[in-house]
């Protein structure tokens, strides 16, 4: 026998075996039959009975499809198949669905049912197209075609219980918008959650997933303070109002952590950083000496959190915002991402390009009237400009020299302060890096 003939024979045998494994028929008493012996079929399907294909069992009555059972695994033993949900049909139209894989703490039931109108969710519970992580979906609740609630849970509390999920967090909607509870963005190793109370965000949670790593960072507004936490470290930050400016302190489980802070030094001090900021409609600056690398590395190794320490040491000390304003500025940027993601999913190509430009502008916008950082300049060990933006006032105009790797790469002149505020030198520096 030639190789070609052998391959042809094997292909034919595999197709026969596959057919026998993937499709089995049952009569109305639940007894297995074969297609050849099934004398009550129509177009190869049972008139009264069921057919199993892979993870689906289609149930027929009087020649019409009445329901489809969806199982977790393939197989034909009811005890092993693990029923996930069932869809019900009338005249080939989807009318309702029942789920068996989750429990909602505030409404405990053996199963949860949702009713359709024109095959769209109308009343009851439905698995949402939105996911929490991986293939774990949120659950929506509808009344008269309007989504009122969405249910979820903290996946860290149920890592070992994904067979019967307990949904204990409820999001409340009004006019299609979240008023209380969480909103979600899940994509490519990232889960972003924003928590709302009375229509305002009070918690930002960022979850990052790697091959063998996970981390969670949270920014929360509570009791007129902003609390920043890092899941991987005992350290956390408190931002609060002190005199006319915001202040920041570092804490661990034992209380406040007393560590060295960068001290203010004279302009052009070798290895110092200059920070430009806006106060009383005037650009001002201050210089700080950089911490020694040895001290910084010791802190990082002791507390296992470079990100928290970086936030602590880079905090702008002349910010006149309130803690709520500071938090809201960050929350608005994250909310922009969520709103834009929803808009981009349904936009055409031209609209997506306009939206992406709008998103970039919104995310780069800073509230400079509250003394946000306006620019920065690093000095090398000779006290010469090395990296960043050097801002010089010349009469009523402003000149900005841009430095990268000890070299001046660009100079821009602005007519007045208002023009400078609109252009934002930090954004221009980023564009120089990118090009």
C-alpha positions in Angstrom: 0.0 0.0 0.0 1.4 3.4 -1.0 1.8 6.2 1.5 -0.9 8.3 -0.2 -3.4 5.4 0.0 -2.5 4.9 3.7 -3.1 8.6 4.4 -6.4 8.5 2.6 -7.5 5.4 4.6 -6.4 7.0 7.9 -8.3 10.2 7.1 -11.5 8.2 6.4 -11.2 6.2 9.6 -10.6 9.3 11.7 -13.7 11.0 10.2 -15.8 8.0 11.1 -14.4 7.8 14.6 -14.9 11.5 15.1 -18.5 11.3 14.0 -19.2 8.5 16.4 -17.5 10.3 19.4 -19.0 13.8 18.8 -22.7 12.9 18.2 -24.9 10.6 20.3 -28.7 10.5 20.3 -31.1 9.8 23.2 -34.7 8.8 23.1 -37.5 10.2 25.3 -36.6 7.7 28.1 -33.0 8.8 28.1 -31.7 5.6 26.5 -28.9 5.9 24.1 -29.7 5.0 20.5 -27.8 5.1 17.2 -28.6 7.0 14.1 -29.3 3.9 12.2 -31.7 2.5 14.8 -33.4 5.8 15.5 -36.7 5.5 13.6 -38.1 8.7 14.9 -35.9 11.4 13.4 -36.2 14.4 11.2 -33.4 15.7 9.0 -31.0 13.6 11.0 -32.3 15.0 14.4 -34.6 13.5 17.0 -38.2 14.5 17.0 -38.5 13.7 20.7 -35.1 13.2 22.5 -31.7 14.8 22.6 -28.4 14.9 20.7 -25.0 15.6 22.2 -22.3 17.4 20.3 -19.2 18.2 22.3 -20.2 20.2 25.3 -23.8 20.9 24.2 -26.9 18.8 24.5 -29.8 19.9 22.3 -33.2 18.8 23.5 -36.2 18.3 21.1 -39.9 17.9 21.5 -42.3 17.3 18.6 -39.5 18.1 16.2 -38.7 21.5 17.6 -35.7 22.6 19.6 -36.8 23.4 23.2 -33.5 23.8 25.1 -29.7 23.6 24.9 -27.7 22.4 27.9 -24.1 23.7 28.1 -21.6 21.6 30.1 -18.1 22.3 31.4 -16.6 19.1 29.9 -17.3 16.8 27.1 -18.7 13.4 27.9 -22.0 11.5 28.3 -22.0 10.7 32.0 -24.4 13.3 33.7 -22.3 13.1 37.0 -19.1 14.1 35.2 -20.4 16.7 32.7 -21.1 19.5 35.2 -24.1 21.5 33.8 -23.2 25.2 33.5 -26.4 26.8 32.0 -29.4 26.0 29.9 -31.0 28.1 27.1 -34.8 27.7 26.4 -36.4 28.2 23.0 -39.9 28.6 21.5 -40.1 28.3 17.7 -36.3 28.7 17.5 -36.4 32.0 19.5 -34.4 32.3 22.7 -36.8 33.0 25.5 -34.8 32.5 28.8 -31.6 31.1 30.3 -30.9 29.5 33.6 -27.4 29.4 35.3 -26.0 26.9 37.8 -22.4 28.0 38.4 -22.7 31.0 40.8 -24.4 32.3 43.9 -25.4 35.8 44.6 -25.1 36.4 48.4 -28.0 38.9 48.7 -30.4 36.6 46.7 -29.5 32.9 47.3 -31.3 30.6 44.8 -30.6 27.0 43.4 -30.2 28.6 40.0 -30.6 32.0 38.4 -32.9 32.8 35.4 -33.0 35.6 32.9 -35.9 36.2 30.5 -35.4 37.6 27.0 -37.6 40.0 24.9 -36.7 39.8 21.2 -33.7 37.8 22.3 -32.4 40.7 24.3 -32.0 40.7 28.2 -35.2 41.9 29.7 -35.9 40.6 33.2 -33.7 38.6 35.7 -30.1 37.6 35.8 -27.7 37.3 32.9 -24.0 36.5 32.5 -22.4 39.8 31.3 -20.1 40.0 28.3 -17.8 41.9 30.6 -15.1 39.8 32.4 -13.5 40.1 35.8 -10.4 38.0 34.9 -9.8 35.3 32.3 -13.1 33.7 31.6 -14.8 34.7 34.8 -17.7 37.0 33.9 -19.7 39.6 35.8 -23.4 39.0 36.3 -26.1 41.6 35.2 -29.6 42.0 36.6 -32.3 43.6 34.4 -35.9 44.8 35.0 -38.0 45.7 31.9 -35.0 45.8 29.7 -33.0 48.2 32.0 -29.8 47.0 33.7 -30.2 47.9 37.4 -27.3 46.0 39.0 -24.1 44.2 38.2 -22.5 41.6 40.6 -18.9 40.7 41.2 -16.5 39.7 43.9 -12.8 40.2 44.9 -11.1 37.4 43.1 -8.2 37.3 45.6 -10.7 36.0 48.2 -11.9 33.2 45.9 -8.8 31.9 44.1 -9.6 28.4 45.2 -13.3 28.5 44.7 -13.9 29.1 41.0 -16.2 26.1 40.6 -19.1 27.8 42.6 -18.5 31.5 42.6 -20.0 33.7 45.3 -20.9 37.2 44.0 -21.0 39.5 47.0 -20.3 43.0 45.5 -23.2 44.9 43.9 -22.9 47.8 41.5 -26.0 50.1 41.1 -26.8 51.8 37.9 -29.0 54.9 37.2 -29.7 56.1 33.7 -27.0 53.7 32.5 -24.3 55.1 34.7 -22.7 53.7 37.9 -23.8 55.5 41.1 -22.5 53.0 43.7 -20.1 50.0 43.3 -17.4 49.1 40.8 -16.6 49.7 37.1 -14.2 47.4 35.4 -11.6 47.3 32.6 -10.0 43.9 32.0 -7.5 43.5 29.2 -4.2 41.7 28.5 -2.9 41.2 32.1 -4.6 44.2 33.6 -7.7 44.6 35.7 -8.7 48.2 36.5 -11.5 48.8 39.0 -13.0 52.1 40.0 -15.3 52.2 43.0 -18.1 54.8 43.2 -20.1 56.1 46.0 -23.1 58.4 45.2 -21.7 58.9 41.7 -18.2 59.9 42.7 -15.1 57.7 42.6 -13.5 57.0 46.0 -11.1 54.1 45.1 -8.8 53.3 42.2 -7.5 49.7 42.0 -5.0 48.5 39.5 -4.3 44.7 39.3 -1.4 43.5 37.1 -0.8 39.9 36.1 2.5 38.5 34.9 3.7 35.0 34.0 4.6 34.2 37.6 3.7 37.5 39.4 0.8 39.6 40.5 0.5 43.0 42.1 -2.2 45.3 43.2 -2.0 49.1 43.8 -4.8 51.1 45.2 -5.4 54.9 45.6 -8.3 55.7 48.0 -9.9 58.9 49.2 -11.1 58.5 52.8 -11.5 60.9 55.7 -10.0 63.8 53.7 -6.8 61.8 53.1 -5.4 60.0 50.1 -4.1 56.5 50.9 -1.8 54.7 48.4 -1.1 51.0 49.0 1.1 48.4 47.3 -0.1 44.8 47.6 3.5 43.5 47.5 4.9 45.7 50.2 4.0 46.6 53.9 4.5 50.3 53.0 1.6 52.6 52.3 1.4 56.4 51.8 -0.8 59.1 53.4 -1.4 62.4 51.6 -3.0 65.1 53.6 -3.3 68.9 53.9 -0.6 70.6 56.0 -0.8 74.4 56.2 -1.3 75.6 52.6 0.3 72.6 50.9 -0.2 68.9 50.6 2.2 66.7 52.6 3.1 63.0 52.3 4.1 60.5 54.9 5.2 56.9 54.7 3.7 54.1 56.9 4.0 50.4 57.5 2.1 48.0 59.8 4.0 49.4 62.8 3.1 53.1 62.1 4.9 56.0 60.6 8.3 55.2 58.9 10.9 57.9 59.6 13.3 58.0 56.6 15.5 60.6 55.0 13.8 63.1 52.7 15.5 65.0 49.9 16.7 68.3 51.2 16.5 71.7 49.5 19.8 73.0 48.1 21.1 75.9 46.0 20.4 76.1 42.3 22.9 74.2 40.0 24.1 72.0 42.9 25.8 69.0 41.3 23.6 65.9 41.1 20.5 67.8 42.2 17.0 68.1 40.7 15.2 71.3 39.9 11.4 71.2 40.0 9.4 74.0 38.3 5.9 74.8 39.6 3.2 77.4 39.2 2.2 79.6 42.2 0.3 82.9 42.1 0.5 82.9 38.3 4.3 82.8 38.5 6.6 80.0 37.6 8.8 79.2 40.6 11.4 76.4 41.2 13.2 74.6 44.0 16.2 72.3 44.0 16.7 69.0 46.0 19.7 66.8 46.3 19.1 63.2 45.1 19.4 60.4 47.7 22.4 58.3 47.5 21.9 55.1 45.5 23.1 53.0 48.4 20.5 54.4 50.8 17.7 54.2 48.2 18.6 50.5 47.3 18.6 49.6 51.0 15.1 51.0 51.5 13.9 49.3 48.4 15.3 45.9 49.5 13.9 46.2 53.0 10.4 47.2 52.0 10.1 45.4 48.6 8.5 48.3 46.9 10.3 50.6 44.5 7.0 52.1 43.2 5.9 53.3 46.7 9.3 54.8 47.4 9.4 56.5 44.0 6.0 58.1 44.7 7.2 59.2 48.1 10.4 60.8 46.9 8.9 62.4 43.7 5.9 64.0 45.5 5.5 67.6 44.6 5.9 69.6 47.9 4.2 72.8 46.8 0.8 71.5 45.7 -2.0 73.7 47.0 -4.8 71.3 46.1 -7.0 69.7 48.7 -6.7 65.9 49.2 -10.0 65.5 47.4 -8.9 67.6 44.4 -5.7 65.7 44.2 -7.5 62.4 44.2 -10.2 63.6 41.8 -7.6 64.7 39.3 -6.2 61.1 39.2 -9.6 59.5 39.2 -10.8 61.6 36.2 -7.8 60.3 34.2 -8.7 56.7 35.0 -12.4 57.3 34.3 -11.4 58.8 30.9 -9.7 55.5 30.1 -12.8 53.5 31.0 -15.2 55.8 29.0 -12.8 55.8 26.0 -12.5 52.0 26.0 -16.3 51.6 25.8 -16.5 54.3 23.0 -13.6 52.7 21.0 -15.2 49.3 20.9 -18.1 50.6 18.9 -16.4 53.4 16.9 -15.5 53.2 13.2 -11.9 53.8 12.0 -12.2 57.6 11.6 -14.0 58.0 14.9 -11.3 55.9 16.6 -8.6 58.2 15.4 -10.4 61.3 16.7 -11.2 59.5 20.0 -7.5 58.5 20.5 -6.4 62.1 20.0 -9.1 63.3 22.5 -8.0 60.7 25.0 -4.4 61.6 24.8 -5.2 65.3 25.3 -7.4 64.5 28.3 -4.8 62.3 29.9 -2.0 64.8 29.5 -4.0 67.7 30.8 -2.8 68.9 34.2 -4.6 71.3 36.6 -1.8 73.8 36.7 -3.8 76.4 38.7 -3.3 74.1 41.7 0.5 74.1 41.5 1.1 70.9 39.7 4.6 70.2 38.5 5.4 72.3 35.4 8.8 71.0 34.4 12.0 69.5 35.8 15.7 69.7 35.2 18.5 67.3 36.4 22.0 68.5 36.9 25.1 66.2 36.4 28.1 65.9 38.7 29.5 69.2 37.3 26.3 71.1 38.1 25.4 71.4 34.4 22.0 70.7 32.8 21.7 67.0 32.0 18.0 66.0 31.5 14.7 67.8 31.3 13.5 71.3 30.8 15.3 74.5 31.7 12.8 77.4 31.9 14.1 81.0 31.6 12.0 84.2 31.7 13.2 86.8 29.2 11.1 90.0 29.6 7.5 88.9 29.1 8.6 85.8 27.1 9.6 82.3 28.3 12.5 80.3 26.8 12.7 76.6 27.3 15.8 74.6 26.6 15.2 70.8 26.3 18.0 68.5 27.5 18.6 64.8 26.9 21.8 62.9 27.9 23.8 66.1 28.8 22.9 67.6 25.4 20.6 70.5 24.5 18.3 69.1 21.8 15.7 71.9 21.3 14.8 75.4 22.3 11.3 76.8 22.3 10.2 80.4 23.0 6.7 81.2 24.3 5.2 84.7 24.0 3.7 84.8 27.5 2.8 82.6 30.5 -0.7 81.7 29.1 0.8 80.3 25.9 3.3 78.3 27.9 0.5 76.9 30.2 -1.4 75.8 27.1 1.6 74.0 25.5 2.8 72.1 28.5 6.7 71.6 28.3 6.5 68.2 29.9 4.3 66.9 27.1 6.7 68.4 24.6 9.6 66.7 26.3 7.8 63.4 26.0 7.2 64.0 22.3 11.0 64.6 21.9 11.8 61.3 23.6 9.3 59.5 21.4 10.8 61.0 18.2 
